[in-house]
Amino acid sequence: MADADRNTLLPSHATPRERSIGGANAAVTDADTDLIRRAGSPDIEEVPAAYLPARAEAVSVDVWDPLWPDDIKRATIKAAPEVHRHKGTVYAVKTALSALKIDAEVIEWWQEAPRGVPYAFTVKARARARLYDGPLLDPRLIKVAYTSVLRAKPLSRAFDIVIGAGFGDTLGLAPVMVAKVPLRRGVVPRPATGTQDTLGLAPVMVARVPIRRGVAPLPATETHAALAFALAFTARTRIAHAVVPILPT
């Protein structure tokens, strides 16, 4: 306070309130102007990590987790305006997932053979990077991918999502456990075991659980992918009437 008094232009008989205002103004001039510039920079790569949540809120990022790596957070912030501009389109769904380093193919009902449920679509996704510590296809990643599609899709559309682990173009989707959940009043999933081939590499297990009205958890199933690459998960979920399943955490 002595330094502030020495540099002030206030008279010696200034009131305590005037001295407090003068001290506050002095503190403003001591602010780190470079930090302020970087925190508000249009280049997201310049923004300090501590300010990323505020920048995400500023562009209305739909899905956010503070546990993500910084590069995923920055990519999500960059993609948010584009997702909002094209919301309700295939492009918006793919852009939202791409920011999470998830490659996606969207197949409309009329593109399936035979034709699928009218006005529904299927998302076939490959995760290329870990969002969390642990296996590549962590249950939290599945929940994030599902929620991202839910927020970007047309409101009236139901969808299936199948998520696999991507290990490069030559392997495509890794063999994984699949849970198919179309919804019924709060039942506990009972896997009806069946097998199918994925890319001719190995069979995968399929669980089908009907659900309607209510919320039911996805089966907490997991298995090692073929060739012992990593633990792998797949969730396939058809949602109607804005019913959101709660995934295991």
C-alpha positions in Angstrom: 0.0 0.0 0.0 3.0 2.3 0.6 4.0 2.0 -3.0 0.5 2.8 -4.2 0.4 5.8 -1.9 3.8 7.0 -3.2 2.6 6.8 -6.9 -0.9 8.1 -6.4 -2.0 11.5 -7.6 -4.6 11.7 -4.9 -4.3 14.4 -2.3 -3.1 13.6 1.2 -6.7 14.1 2.5 -8.3 11.6 0.1 -11.0 9.4 1.6 -10.4 5.6 2.2 -12.9 4.9 -0.7 -10.9 7.0 -3.1 -7.7 5.3 -2.1 -9.3 1.9 -2.6 -10.4 2.9 -6.1 -6.9 4.2 -6.9 -5.4 0.9 -5.6 -7.7 -1.1 -7.8 -6.8 0.9 -10.9 -3.1 0.3 -10.1 -3.8 -3.5 -9.9 -5.4 -3.4 -13.4 -2.3 -1.9 -14.9 -0.2 -4.8 -13.4 -2.3 -7.4 -15.2 -0.6 -9.9 -17.5 -1.7 -8.5 -20.8 -0.1 -11.3 -22.8 -2.2 -13.9 -20.8 -5.3 -11.9 -21.5 -4.5 -11.8 -25.2 -3.9 -15.5 -25.4 -7.0 -16.4 -23.3 -9.1 -14.6 -25.9 -7.2 -15.5 -29.0 -9.1 -16.7 -32.0 -6.4 -19.3 -32.4 -7.5 -22.0 -30.0 -3.9 -23.5 -30.0 -2.7 -20.3 -28.2 -5.3 -20.5 -25.4 -3.8 -21.7 -22.1 -5.3 -25.0 -21.0 -6.9 -23.5 -17.8 -9.1 -21.2 -20.1 -10.4 -24.0 -22.4 -13.6 -24.6 -20.4 -14.5 -21.0 -20.7 -13.8 -21.0 -24.5 -15.9 -24.2 -24.8 -18.8 -22.5 -23.1 -18.4 -19.4 -25.3 -19.1 -21.5 -28.5 -21.7 -23.8 -26.9 -19.9 -27.1 -27.1 -22.5 -29.8 -26.6 -20.4 -32.5 -25.1 -17.5 -31.8 -22.8 -15.4 -33.7 -20.3 -12.5 -32.0 -18.3 -10.7 -35.4 -18.3 -10.1 -35.3 -22.0 -6.6 -34.6 -23.3 -6.0 -30.9 -24.3 -5.8 -31.7 -28.0 -9.3 -33.3 -28.0 -10.7 -30.3 -26.0 -9.2 -27.9 -28.6 -10.5 -29.9 -31.5 -14.0 -30.0 -30.0 -14.0 -26.2 -29.5 -12.9 -25.6 -33.1 -15.6 -28.0 -34.4 -18.5 -26.6 -32.3 -19.5 -23.6 -34.6 -19.5 -25.9 -37.7 -21.6 -28.5 -35.9 -24.1 -25.8 -34.8 -24.3 -24.4 -38.4 -25.2 -27.8 -39.8 -27.1 -29.4 -36.9 -29.5 -32.1 -38.0 -27.4 -33.3 -40.9 -25.0 -36.2 -41.6 -22.2 -33.7 -41.9 -22.9 -32.4 -38.3 -22.8 -36.0 -36.9 -19.5 -36.8 -38.6 -17.9 -33.4 -37.7 -18.9 -33.9 -34.0 -17.4 -37.4 -33.9 -14.3 -36.4 -35.9 -13.4 -33.8 -33.2 -13.2 -36.8 -30.8 -10.9 -38.6 -33.3 -13.7 -41.0 -34.2 -14.2 -41.9 -37.9 -17.8 -42.4 -38.7 -19.9 -43.8 -41.6 -23.6 -42.9 -41.5 -26.0 -45.2 -43.3 -29.6 -44.0 -43.8 -32.5 -46.4 -43.6 -33.1 -46.3 -47.4 -29.4 -47.1 -48.0 -29.7 -50.5 -46.2 -30.4 -53.7 -48.0 -33.1 -54.7 -47.2 -34.4 -51.2 -46.2 -34.3 -50.5 -42.5 -36.8 -48.9 -40.2 -38.1 -45.7 -41.9 -36.3 -42.5 -40.9 -33.8 -44.3 -38.7 -30.0 -44.4 -39.4 -27.0 -46.4 -38.3 -23.6 -44.9 -37.3 -20.6 -47.2 -37.8 -17.7 -45.6 -35.9 -14.0 -46.3 -35.3 -12.2 -44.8 -32.4 -8.6 -43.8 -33.3 -7.5 -42.3 -30.0 -7.9 -42.7 -26.2 -10.0 -40.1 -24.5 -9.4 -41.6 -21.1 -6.8 -43.7 -19.2 -7.3 -47.4 -19.8 -8.6 -49.3 -22.9 -9.2 -47.5 -26.1 -12.9 -48.2 -26.0 -13.6 -47.1 -22.5 -17.3 -47.1 -21.5 -17.0 -43.3 -21.1 -15.9 -42.9 -24.7 -18.9 -44.9 -25.8 -21.2 -42.6 -23.8 -19.5 -39.5 -25.2 -19.8 -40.8 -28.8 -23.5 -41.7 -28.3 -24.3 -38.3 -26.7 -22.5 -36.5 -29.5 -24.6 -38.2 -32.1 -27.7 -37.6 -30.1 -27.0 -33.8 -29.9 -26.1 -33.4 -33.6 -28.7 -35.6 -35.3 -32.2 -34.5 -36.4 -34.5 -34.6 -33.3 -37.1 -36.9 -34.9 -34.6 -39.6 -35.9 -33.8 -42.9 -34.1 -30.4 -44.4 -34.6 -28.1 -47.3 -34.0 -24.4 -46.7 -33.2 -21.7 -49.4 -33.5 -18.3 -48.4 -32.1 -15.2 -50.3 -32.8 -11.5 -49.8 -32.3 -9.6 -48.6 -35.3 -6.1 -49.9 -35.9 -5.4 -48.5 -39.3 -7.1 -48.9 -42.7 -6.0 -52.5 -43.2 -7.7 -53.8 -40.1 -10.8 -51.6 -40.1 -13.0 -52.3 -37.1 -11.7 -54.6 -34.5 -13.8 -57.6 -33.3 -15.6 -56.4 -30.2 -18.5 -57.2 -27.9 -21.7 -55.8 -29.3 -24.7 -54.7 -27.2 -27.9 -53.9 -29.2 -30.4 -52.1 -27.0 -33.8 -51.2 -28.7 -35.6 -50.1 -24.9 -38.6 -51.6 -22.4 -39.4 -50.7 -18.9 -36.3 -50.9 -16.8 -35.3 -54.5 -17.5 -31.9 -55.9 -16.7 -30.1 -56.8 -19.9 -30.0 -60.6 -20.6 -27.5 -61.3 -23.3 -28.9 -63.6 -25.9 -25.7 -65.1 -27.2 -25.1 -65.3 -30.9 -22.0 -65.0 -33.1 -21.1 -63.2 -36.2 -17.9 -62.5 -38.0 -16.2 -59.1 -38.2 -13.9 -58.6 -41.1 -13.3 -62.4 -41.1 -11.0 -62.0 -38.1 -12.9 -63.5 -35.3 -16.5 -64.0 -34.1 -18.1 -61.4 -31.7 -20.8 -61.8 -29.1 -24.2 -60.1 -29.7 -26.5 -59.1 -26.9 -30.1 -57.9 -27.7 -32.3 -56.4 -25.1 -35.7 -54.9 -25.8 -36.6 -51.7 -23.8 -39.3 -49.1 -23.9 -40.4 -46.3 -21.7 -37.7 -45.9 -19.0 -34.0 -46.1 -18.7 -32.0 -49.2 -18.7 -28.2 -49.6 -18.4 -26.2 -51.0 -21.3 -24.6 -54.4 -20.6 -21.2 -53.9 -19.0 -19.6 -56.4 -21.4 -16.0 -56.3 -22.5 -13.5 -58.5 -24.2 -10.0 -58.4 -25.6 -9.9 -57.5 -29.2 -8.3 -60.0 -31.6 -4.6 -60.3 -31.6 -4.5 -58.9 -28.1 -4.4 -55.3 -29.3 -6.6 -53.8 -26.5 -9.8 -54.2 -24.6 -12.7 -53.3 -27.0 -16.3 -52.3 -26.5 -19.1 -51.7 -28.9 -22.5 -50.3 -28.0 -25.3 -50.4 -30.5 -28.3 -48.4 -29.4 -31.6 -47.5 -31.0 -33.4 -44.7 -29.1 -37.0 -43.4 -29.6 -39.0 -40.8 -27.7 -35.9 -39.1 -26.3 -35.1 -42.0 -23.9 -31.4 -41.9 -22.9 -29.8 -45.0 -21.6 -27.3 -44.6 -18.8 -24.0 -46.3 -19.5 -21.8 -47.8 -16.8 -19.1 -45.6 -15.4 
